[in-house]
Amino acid sequence: MTKISREQSQGFEFLAAENDHISVTVVPELGARVTSLRNLHNGREWMWRRPGPLQLWRNQVGDSFERGTFAGADECLPTIAACHWQGRTLPDHGEAWTLAWTLDETLLVQGKIRTSVTLPFSPFRLIRTFELRDETLRMDYQLENLGAEPEFWLWAWHPLFALEPGDRLELSPEVQELRIECGSPGTVLRGDRWKWPEARPGIRLDEFSLGDGDAFLKAFAGPFQNPRARILNPKTGASLEVIWDATSLPYLGLWITRGGYQGWHHVALEPTNLPADSLADASRETCASTLAPGASTSWWLEIQIQA
């Protein structure tokens, strides 16, 4: 049975859903950010945050993501990278992460956390529902086009996961290579193809190793038929596995920083509908997603956490 608790901290309301196995904490006022995803059997916290106590603050629409809190998981819609699209200036990491989302109070008694947001620049409404099912966090989404014209869209979940010594990354066996989006200056070029899991001697992506020295990398895998991505620690047995809707989300963005970005160490597993960070770039993909006026589309993710 799932219990929902509410707490005020740092001037914001925190909503926590918890069962016998896992807990998840959401802050609706701050982009419906997930600040905690915890295994209650071994105590492992999977959401990364800046070193030290959790610190949250409100950002303004249009802020660079570098001015954000970098705590946990955000929603990126309708772009990740800032760009210009159809006369709109779309901000870094999209429009949703800086906004206060609306909470559906009626579903709390059912153990569900449903939040929604209407974007200020793009004619979209996004609805997200969280539900705990034993050791799984189920995430259901619905995207609506509120405009009078067809709209391209790009969505990605943007979770920053904390790494522990010995962690390894497993991807679906269908992954043979990754396409590079960006990386440490002078080390990679956009569009490069790297073999998975050993891109070159000394770089083992399944071990989160980017070679000697500090480095970071953003790449895409897919399209998938049976998408799965798993962080596993063979020493402790702890694991987090992301499974998602391949029909709507055939790609995975992979972000790794090993000290190369602000000295931090974390990883992001980002299911997405398009293999690009910018909506302007994504619209040129042959698989570009279009939503008709007044239409809606839906997708799902599941996060399985085990000790």
C-alpha positions, -999 to 999 in steps of 0.1 A, spaced: 0 0 0 13 35 -9 13 63 16 14 99 6 30 125 30 33 163 26 60 185 41 70 221 39 107 228 35 127 257 21 94 274 13 82 246 -10 58 217 -5 74 182 -8 51 153 -17 65 118 -8 50 85 -20 62 55 -1 54 17 0 73 -11 17 101 -10 -9 108 24 -24 100 61 -19 98 90 -43 97 127 -35 83 154 -58 82 192 -56 53 204 -78 62 241 -75 97 235 -89 89 219 -123 75 188 -105 111 179 -99 119 145 -84 143 152 -55 146 117 -41 142 81 -53 152 58 -25 155 20 -20 141 15 15 157 -20 19 193 -8 16 189 30 20 205 38 -14 195 73 -27 195 72 -65 189 109 -72 220 130 -74 223 165 -60 251 190 -54 274 181 -26 260 190 8 225 194 21 197 197 -5 192 233 -16 163 244 -37 153 277 -53 129 290 -78 141 297 -114 126 321 -139 114 311 -173 143 315 -197 170 309 -171 200 289 -183 199 254 -168 233 262 -152 214 285 -128 192 257 -117 196 234 -86 207 203 -105 189 183 -79 173 150 -90 152 148 -122 135 174 -144 112 173 -174 125 187 -207 99 199 -232 98 209 -260 136 210 -263 167 203 -243 192 228 -259 181 264 -262 170 272 -298 147 293 -320 117 275 -335 88 289 -354 93 324 -341 97 312 -305 128 315 -284 129 282 -265 149 283 -233 177 259 -222 163 225 -211 128 237 -222 99 255 -207 86 230 -181 114 227 -155 111 263 -142 73 263 -139 50 255 -110 30 225 -119 -6 219 -108 -13 191 -84 -44 169 -88 -54 166 -51 -81 140 -58 -57 113 -67 -36 115 -36 -60 92 -17 -53 66 -43 -16 68 -37 -9 86 -70 8 119 -76 -5 136 -108 8 170 -118 3 190 -150 17 221 -167 8 244 -196 38 258 -214 41 296 -218 56 297 -253 47 265 -270 10 253 -272 15 222 -251 0 208 -219 18 179 -202 2 156 -176 23 132 -155 12 105 -131 34 87 -106 23 54 -90 44 29 -69 39 -8 -78 60 -28 -54 96 -21 -64 86 -1 -95 79 36 -100 54 38 -129 54 71 -148 25 78 -172 25 109 -195 0 126 -217 9 155 -240 -18 177 -256 -14 202 -285 -36 232 -275 -28 251 -306 -44 254 -340 -15 241 -360 5 208 -361 35 210 -337 68 192 -336 78 182 -301 108 168 -283 106 154 -248 132 138 -225 132 128 -189 163 143 -173 173 124 -142 207 128 -126 216 95 -109 242 93 -82 271 69 -88 288 47 -62 321 28 -65 316 -4 -86 285 7 -105 282 -6 -140 259 3 -169 240 -23 -189 220 -14 -221 197 -35 -242 217 -61 -263 206 -43 -295 229 -14 -287 260 -16 -308 271 20 -310 263 55 -297 261 88 -317 279 116 -299 260 149 -292 287 167 -273 316 161 -250 348 175 -234 363 201 -258 390 186 -280 381 150 -273 349 144 -294 331 157 -324 293 159 -327 281 131 -349 310 108 -340 301 71 -337 314 52 -307 312 15 -303 294 2 -272 306 -6 -246 343 0 -253 346 31 -275 384 30 -276 412 17 -253 407 32 -218 371 44 -225 346 18 -211 312 34 -211 297 4 -193 321 12 -164 314 50 -166 350 54 -176 358 83 -200 396 77 -198 422 96 -179 414 130 -165 382 148 -161 357 144 -189 320 145 -198 299 131 -227 264 133 -241 254 106 -266 223 89 -281 214 52 -285 187 38 -306 162 33 -322 152 5 -298 128 -24 -302 131 -34 -265 146 -5 -246 163 -11 -212 190 6 -193 203 -6 -160 228 7 -134 240 -23 -114 265 -27 -86 278 -63 -86 294 -58 -52 262 -47 -33 235 -61 -56 218 -27 -59 203 -19 -92 181 7 -110 166 -3 -143 147 20 -167 122 5 -191 102 26 -214 76 28 -242 96 21 -274 67 31 -297 67 67 -285 103 68 -271 126 49 -294 158 66 -282 180 70 -251 201 100 -243 232 91 -221 250 118 -201 281 110 -181 303 134 -162 334 122 -145 346 155 -131 345 171 -166 314 192 -158 318 214 -127 339 186 -111 308 165 -107 303 127 -111 268 115 -121 249 99 -150 216 106 -167 196 80 -185 172 100 -207 145 82 -226 134 105 -255 113 105 -287 141 121 -308 179 117 -310 188 154 -306 191 180 -279 176 209 -299 141 210 -313 153 228 -343 178 200 -350 153 173 -341 127 186 -366 151 176 -394 151 140 -383 132 116 -405 115 103 -373 104 137 -362 73 137 -340 43 158 -350 12 163 -329 -20 175 -347 -40 205 -334 -62 194 -305 -46 159 -305 -29 142 -276 -3 114 -273 8 93 -244 38 73 -232 51 55 -201 83 48 -181 90 23 -154 119 26 -129 126 -8 -112 147 -6 -80 162 -36 -63 185 -42 -34 
